[in-house]
Amino acid sequence: MDNNNVDATDWRRQHQPCSRQRIVTKIMETLKRHLPISGPEGLVELNKIAVRFEESFFNAATSQDCRII
């Protein structure tokens, strides 16, 4: 294993779940402005989309600076 992978893992371990949720909330706000939603079911689906986006960004980022939105 090279040092770059160790560094990437370390910043992920130190990342607080509340900050990840804050990013999901920001993504949701953006999606709400651009996608039509209706009722609670629409919000649930929108949240699922936002969570998947955040997970993709989090997993693809090579450093914490790389994933700041």
MITOR-933117 format. One record per residue: chain; x, y, z of N, C-alpha, C in turn; residue number from 1; residue in three letters. Coordinates in Angstrom, 2 decimals, padded with zeros to 5 digits, always signed. Example, Ala and Ser with C-alpha at 12.3 -4.5 7.8 and 13.67 -1.06 7.14 Angstrom:
<pavos>
+------+---------+---------+---------+---------+---------+---------+---------+---------+---------+-----+------+
: unit :    n.c1 :    n.c2 :    n.c3 :   ca.c1 :   ca.c2 :   ca.c3 :    c.c1 :    c.c2 :    c.c3 : pos : code :
+------+---------+---------+---------+---------+---------+---------+---------+---------+---------+-----+------+
:    A : +013.19 : -005.69 : +007.80 : +012.30 : -004.50 : +007.80 : +013.20 : -003.30 : +007.80 :   1 :  ALA :
:    A : +012.85 : -002.25 : +007.08 : +013.67 : -001.06 : +007.14 : +012.90 : +000.03 : +007.87 :   2 :  SER :
+------+---------+---------+---------+---------+---------+---------+---------+---------+---------+-----+------+
</pavos>
This chain:
<pavos>
+------+---------+---------+---------+---------+---------+---------+---------+---------+---------+-----+------+
: unit :    n.c1 :    n.c2 :    n.c3 :   ca.c1 :   ca.c2 :   ca.c3 :    c.c1 :    c.c2 :    c.c3 : pos : code :
+------+---------+---------+---------+---------+---------+---------+---------+---------+---------+-----+------+
:    A : +000.85 : -001.18 : +000.00 : +000.00 : +000.00 : +000.00 : +000.89 : +001.24 : +000.00 :   1 :  MET :
:    A : +000.58 : +002.22 : -000.86 : +001.40 : +003.43 : -000.89 : +000.88 : +004.48 : +000.08 :   2 :  ASP :
:    A : +001.69 : +005.49 : +000.33 : +001.34 : +006.51 : +001.32 : +000.13 : +007.34 : +000.93 :   3 :  ASN :
:    A : -000.13 : +007.51 : -000.37 : -001.29 : +008.30 : -000.80 : -002.59 : +007.66 : -000.34 :   4 :  ASN :
:    A : -002.66 : +006.33 : -000.41 : -003.88 : +005.65 : +000.04 : -004.05 : +005.77 : +001.54 :   5 :  ASN :
:    A : -002.98 : +005.71 : +002.29 : -003.06 : +005.86 : +003.74 : -003.58 : +007.25 : +004.09 :   6 :  VAL :
:    A : -003.05 : +008.29 : +003.42 : -003.50 : +009.65 : +003.68 : -004.99 : +009.81 : +003.37 :   7 :  ASP :
:    A : -005.44 : +009.23 : +002.26 : -006.85 : +009.34 : +001.89 : -007.73 : +008.67 : +002.94 :   8 :  ALA :
:    A : -007.31 : +007.53 : +003.42 : -008.08 : +006.83 : +004.44 : -008.13 : +007.63 : +005.73 :   9 :  THR :
:    A : -007.01 : +008.21 : +006.13 : -006.95 : +008.97 : +007.38 : -007.93 : +010.12 : +007.40 :  10 :  ASP :
:    A : -008.00 : +010.92 : +006.34 : -008.91 : +012.07 : +006.37 : -010.36 : +011.59 : +006.42 :  11 :  TRP :
:    A : -010.66 : +010.46 : +005.80 : -012.04 : +009.95 : +005.84 : -012.42 : +009.50 : +007.24 :  12 :  ARG :
:    A : -011.50 : +008.88 : +007.95 : -011.78 : +008.44 : +009.32 : -012.02 : +009.63 : +010.24 :  13 :  ARG :
:    A : -011.36 : +010.74 : +009.98 : -011.48 : +011.91 : +010.83 : -012.70 : +012.76 : +010.50 :  14 :  GLN :
:    A : -013.35 : +012.48 : +009.39 : -014.48 : +013.29 : +008.94 : -015.72 : +012.99 : +009.79 :  15 :  HIS :
:    A : -016.35 : +014.02 : +010.31 : -017.50 : +013.87 : +011.19 : -018.78 : +013.58 : +010.41 :  16 :  GLN :
:    A : -019.60 : +012.63 : +010.88 : -020.87 : +012.34 : +010.20 : -021.78 : +013.56 : +010.08 :  17 :  PRO :
:    A : -021.74 : +014.47 : +011.06 : -022.62 : +015.65 : +010.99 : -022.23 : +016.55 : +009.82 :  18 :  CYS :
:    A : -020.95 : +016.60 : +009.48 : -020.57 : +017.43 : +008.33 : -021.00 : +016.77 : +007.03 :  19 :  SER :
:    A : -021.01 : +015.44 : +007.00 : -021.52 : +014.74 : +005.81 : -023.01 : +015.01 : +005.66 :  20 :  ARG :
:    A : -023.75 : +015.02 : +006.76 : -025.18 : +015.31 : +006.70 : -025.43 : +016.74 : +006.25 :  21 :  GLN :
:    A : -024.58 : +017.66 : +006.68 : -024.71 : +019.06 : +006.27 : -024.55 : +019.17 : +004.74 :  22 :  ARG :
:    A : -023.65 : +018.39 : +004.19 : -023.45 : +018.40 : +002.74 : -024.66 : +017.80 : +002.04 :  23 :  ILE :
:    A : -025.22 : +016.72 : +002.60 : -026.43 : +016.12 : +002.03 : -027.55 : +017.15 : +002.01 :  24 :  VAL :
:    A : -027.67 : +017.92 : +003.08 : -028.70 : +018.96 : +003.16 : -028.51 : +020.01 : +002.08 :  25 :  THR :
:    A : -027.27 : +020.42 : +001.85 : -026.99 : +021.41 : +000.79 : -027.35 : +020.85 : -000.58 :  26 :  LYS :
:    A : -027.02 : +019.58 : -000.80 : -027.35 : +018.95 : -002.08 : -028.87 : +018.91 : -002.24 :  27 :  ILE :
:    A : -029.58 : +018.56 : -001.17 : -031.05 : +018.52 : -001.22 : -031.63 : +019.88 : -001.58 :  28 :  MET :
:    A : -031.11 : +020.94 : -000.97 : -031.59 : +022.29 : -001.26 : -031.43 : +022.61 : -002.74 :  29 :  GLU :
:    A : -030.29 : +022.24 : -003.28 : -030.04 : +022.49 : -004.70 : -030.98 : +021.68 : -005.57 :  30 :  THR :
:    A : -031.15 : +020.40 : -005.24 : -032.05 : +019.55 : -006.02 : -033.49 : +020.07 : -005.98 :  31 :  LEU :
:    A : -033.92 : +020.54 : -004.82 : -035.29 : +021.08 : -004.69 : -035.52 : +022.27 : -005.60 :  32 :  LYS :
:    A : -034.47 : +023.07 : -005.81 : -034.61 : +024.24 : -006.69 : -034.72 : +023.84 : -008.16 :  33 :  ARG :
:    A : -034.20 : +022.66 : -008.51 : -034.12 : +022.29 : -009.92 : -035.02 : +021.13 : -010.33 :  34 :  HIS :
:    A : -035.55 : +020.39 : -009.37 : -036.39 : +019.24 : -009.69 : -037.77 : +019.39 : -009.07 :  35 :  LEU :
:    A : -038.80 : +019.05 : -009.82 : -040.14 : +019.10 : -009.23 : -040.33 : +017.95 : -008.24 :  36 :  PRO :
:    A : -040.83 : +018.26 : -007.05 : -041.13 : +017.22 : -006.07 : -042.54 : +017.41 : -005.58 :  37 :  ILE :
:    A : -043.15 : +016.31 : -005.16 : -044.50 : +016.43 : -004.60 : -044.65 : +015.50 : -003.41 :  38 :  SER :
:    A : -045.07 : +016.06 : -002.32 : -045.37 : +015.29 : -001.13 : -044.17 : +014.69 : -000.43 :  39 :  GLY :
:    A : -044.45 : +013.99 : +000.65 : -043.39 : +013.38 : +001.44 : -042.60 : +012.32 : +000.67 :  40 :  PRO :
:    A : -043.28 : +011.61 : -000.23 : -042.59 : +010.59 : -001.02 : -041.51 : +011.21 : -001.90 :  41 :  GLU :
:    A : -041.83 : +012.38 : -002.45 : -040.87 : +013.09 : -003.28 : -039.64 : +013.52 : -002.49 :  42 :  GLY :
:    A : -039.86 : +013.97 : -001.26 : -038.75 : +014.37 : -000.40 : -037.87 : +013.18 : -000.02 :  43 :  LEU :
:    A : -038.51 : +012.04 : +000.22 : -037.75 : +010.82 : +000.56 : -036.86 : +010.43 : -000.62 :  44 :  VAL :
:    A : -037.42 : +010.46 : -001.82 : -036.64 : +010.11 : -003.02 : -035.51 : +011.12 : -003.25 :  45 :  GLU :
:    A : -035.81 : +012.39 : -003.04 : -034.80 : +013.43 : -003.20 : -033.65 : +013.23 : -002.20 :  46 :  LEU :
:    A : -034.00 : +012.85 : -000.98 : -032.98 : +012.58 : +000.03 : -032.11 : +011.40 : -000.38 :  47 :  ASN :
:    A : -032.71 : +010.36 : -000.92 : -031.94 : +009.21 : -001.38 : -030.95 : +009.62 : -002.46 :  48 :  LYS :
:    A : -031.39 : +010.47 : -003.38 : -030.51 : +010.95 : -004.45 : -029.37 : +011.76 : -003.85 :  49 :  ILE :
:    A : -029.69 : +012.66 : -002.92 : -028.66 : +013.50 : -002.30 : -027.63 : +012.65 : -001.55 :  50 :  ALA :
:    A : -028.09 : +011.63 : -000.84 : -027.18 : +010.75 : -000.10 : -026.25 : +010.03 : -001.08 :  51 :  VAL :
:    A : -026.80 : +009.55 : -002.19 : -025.96 : +008.85 : -003.19 : -024.93 : +009.80 : -003.80 :  52 :  ARG :
:    A : -025.32 : +011.04 : -004.09 : -024.36 : +012.03 : -004.59 : -023.23 : +012.25 : -003.59 :  53 :  PHE :
:    A : -023.60 : +012.47 : -002.33 : -022.60 : +012.73 : -001.31 : -021.67 : +011.54 : -001.15 :  54 :  GLU :
:    A : -022.21 : +010.33 : -001.16 : -021.38 : +009.13 : -001.04 : -020.41 : +009.03 : -002.21 :  55 :  GLU :
:    A : -020.89 : +009.36 : -003.40 : -020.02 : +009.33 : -004.58 : -018.88 : +010.33 : -004.45 :  56 :  SER :
:    A : -019.21 : +011.55 : -004.03 : -018.18 : +012.58 : -003.85 : -017.19 : +012.16 : -002.78 :  57 :  PHE :
:    A : -017.71 : +011.66 : -001.66 : -016.87 : +011.27 : -000.53 : -015.90 : +010.15 : -000.93 :  58 :  PHE :
:    A : -016.41 : +009.16 : -001.65 : -015.58 : +008.03 : -002.05 : -014.59 : +008.37 : -003.15 :  59 :  ASN :
:    A : -014.93 : +009.31 : -004.01 : -014.05 : +009.68 : -005.13 : -012.98 : +010.69 : -004.73 :  60 :  ALA :
:    A : -013.23 : +011.42 : -003.66 : -012.29 : +012.48 : -003.25 : -010.96 : +011.88 : -002.80 :  61 :  ALA :
:    A : -009.89 : +012.56 : -003.16 : -008.56 : +012.10 : -002.76 : -008.09 : +012.82 : -001.50 :  62 :  THR :
:    A : -008.77 : +013.90 : -001.14 : -008.46 : +014.62 : +000.09 : -009.71 : +015.36 : +000.55 :  63 :  SER :
:    A : -009.70 : +015.82 : +001.77 : -010.85 : +016.57 : +002.28 : -011.05 : +017.86 : +001.48 :  64 :  GLN :
:    A : -009.98 : +018.52 : +001.11 : -010.07 : +019.75 : +000.31 : -010.75 : +019.49 : -001.02 :  65 :  ASP :
:    A : -010.53 : +018.32 : -001.54 : -011.08 : +017.94 : -002.86 : -012.59 : +017.83 : -002.85 :  66 :  CYS :
:    A : -013.20 : +017.53 : -001.70 : -014.63 : +017.27 : -001.69 : -015.46 : +018.39 : -001.10 :  67 :  ARG :
:    A : -014.87 : +019.48 : -000.68 : -015.63 : +020.58 : -000.11 : -016.55 : +021.17 : -001.15 :  68 :  ILE :
:    A : -017.80 : +021.31 : -000.78 : -018.83 : +021.83 : -001.71 : -019.14 : +023.24 : -001.31 :  69 :  ILE :
+------+---------+---------+---------+---------+---------+---------+---------+---------+---------+-----+------+
</pavos>
